[in-house]
Amino acid sequence: MQAEAIMTTPVVTIGPSASIADAAELMLARKIGCLPVVRDDGTMAGIISEGDFLRRQELGTQRVRPRWLEFVLGPGKIANDYVLANGRRVHEVMTKQVVSAPTDTSLVEIVGLMTENNIKNVPIVQAGRLVGIVTRTDLLRALSRILPKSGATTADDESIRKNVLAELQGHSWSGGDLIGVSVDRGAVELSGAIFDERQRQAAMVAAENVAGVKAVKDSLFCVGPLSVLLVE
């Protein structure tokens, strides 16, 4: 799946010369966490988000540094802090280095950009112009459409058993044939040995994701290091 399949469009934007008061009111009214800043020609100048309003003089949350550190950082950095805390126009406080992506970017790459850059939104740009935006909400919405709904799929018990076993045996953490599976009217029971409690949760999840499974019962037992030594 690519960005263009889930992106929000049209995008709510704001101009560089708008006031930050207008930006804040627009974000609150639309219940959104950021506003791409777009020039008159449609190109992006930056992005303003909730994070850009954290260090504000009006709130008393502006950055205060010790004098010695100000000396080390130099006047340029201190002046920049002042602008971010006191600026009245969007272009003065917005983030100018925007992490964006083209429409054919995969969702794997989109999530990678979000996690690597600690951001919640990725503007989607085509031919230099903003055409959409992918937010965490868009990803959640896409996931909701894909996830199977309760009771949406039925299957006979033997098919379910084979599919659960196939899913378990397809992962190295399952220990091969150590986990047994039985099914009764869609209810799966997992039995057998595991060597780490984290395998228990993984096995439960594996079973839950098989089509037709209505419930999963945990009858697994954990064989600790001491038990292994006694058996040997």
C-alpha angles and dihedrals in degrees: 000000000000134000095256090061095063107019121122113246140212093034124220104236141171135209125251094244095052118113120257087235089062090047093051093047092048093050091049094046093049094038093232131138100220146019123214108226109228130188123223091265092057097254121128120255096179143298132267119206141169089272091063090063097053100087101051130150091217091061094042089240098113116133113269117193131188113259093245091055091048088055091051094047094047132223095289095064093043091049090051091052089052092053093049091050097044108023116126101194128070094237089057097058105024124110105255100190100072123191104219138160140204123254095260094057112127121240088242089061092044092054089046090055091049095050098040094049097034093236133138100208136046117196113219114224130189123183089351095304131107111251102162147335133236115214133178087257090058090053091049091049091051091049091050091055092051101043113096115251120235112275092004095122132042130189138166118267096248092052090049091049092051092047093049091049091048091051093049095045091049091069127068093218092066095072096234112262097359094101116071124204131205127174132201118181092331095315111121124208119197118204138167136062134323128179100207128040090228088067089063094062092042091053091049091051092047091054094044091057095057114103114255097022110136100177140358125218119201113221096150121129125209117232107208126208091262092056091052091053092050092051091052 
